[in-house]
Amino acid sequence: MALFDLHRLHLLREVGRSGSLTSAATALSFTTSAVSQQIAKLEHEVGVALIERHPRGVVLTDAGQALLHYADQIDRTIEAAQAEMDEFAGLRRGQLRVGTFPTVGASLMPDVVLAFRARHPEVAVTVVSARRAGLIERLKRRDIELTLLWDYPWEHIEDQDLNLMPLMNDPTVLLVPADHPLATRRSVRIDSLQEQEWIVRDEHPVADVLRRVCRDAGFEPRIAFAANDYQETQGMVAAGIGIALAPRLALSALRPDVVAVPLAGSPARRILLAHLRNRRLSPAAQQAVSVFRSTAKGAKNKVTAGAEEIVR
């Protein structure tokens, strides 16, 4: 099978179009001799004569005409391929696959998606929600390019395969009923809560946070109810079953009968943006990094402002 040189096919097309080796050479900034040599090499590659020389110029043979037809198709295909690659590079099409976890899937991530789509409406966005281990696994399987992750000071993520970009800190706040004596406090110390009963997310990192802060304050928390999610947690807090801890970003839909009070000295989790260290990000993912940063900056300002007053 002949391996066609695309440049020689281009020369053949120009020769056929102009009917002259000299005219083709002038149009393409070659010498006539160079064009003649390249056409001869192309004829050798395909094994048949492609041009006939006449006193007033050249004409393509039947084989030359047939090859020129394919050369035109190849050029159109290459031009279409380049145009499509330009669309991807220019973010006029493509896909962005990102991961998130539930407590920011209802707060930070929607703002990221809206901002990205406003800038790049032709890029399809797919979001996957999972727990931390599942998100890291999806990154390593290359199912997603970017993902939000979290960690706490006592369990920083250590993974040589990942590039981790801190976006913001998400403070832990105290949830109490709106009519609770603590609801009007500007902040509360954990060591003042020894007599309280607690609602906690069952088998969730916030349960570990509660145990750690209480033990550091010298007591064990009395668990009154184990909730499945933060909406259920808020419901039980509103009903007076107990009080609870929650990350601030998990409270995008705070009930009107529940108050979030800043907790003095509470641990904050880091919100991180991660991608594989050895994977070159697509143009869409590169632009998404900028959107994540700017969106997190806005969320960080809101969290800082909220820490200065009682959050209702």
Sequence and secondary structure as in RCSB ss.txt:
>XXXX:A:sequence
MALFDLHRLHLLREVGRSGSLTSAATALSFTTSAVSQQIAKLEHEVGVALIERHPRGVVLTDAGQALLHYADQID
RTIEAAQAEMDEFAGLRRGQLRVGTFPTVGASLMPDVVLAFRARHPEVAVTVVSARRAGLIERLKRRDIELTLLW
DYPWEHIEDQDLNLMPLMNDPTVLLVPADHPLATRRSVRIDSLQEQEWIVRDEHPVADVLRRVCRDAGFEPRIAF
AANDYQETQGMVAAGIGIALAPRLALSALRPDVVAVPLAGSPARRILLAHLRNRRLSPAAQQAVSVFRSTAKGAK
NKVTAGAEEIVR
>XXXX:A:secstr
     HHHHHHHHHHHHHT HHHHHHHHT  HHHHHHHHHHHHHHHTS  EEEETTEEEE HHHHHHHHHHHHHH
HHHHHHHHHHHHHHTTSS EEEEEE HHHHTTHHHHHHHHHHHH TTSEEEEEE  HHHHHHHHHTTS SEEEEE
E GGG    TTEEEEEEEEEEEEEEEETTSGGGG S EEGGG TT EEEEETTSHHHHHHHHHHHHTT   EEEE
EESSHHHHHHHHHTTS EEEEEGGG TT  TTEEEEEEET  EEEEEEEEETTS   HHHHHHHHHHHHHHHHHH
HHHHHHTTS B 
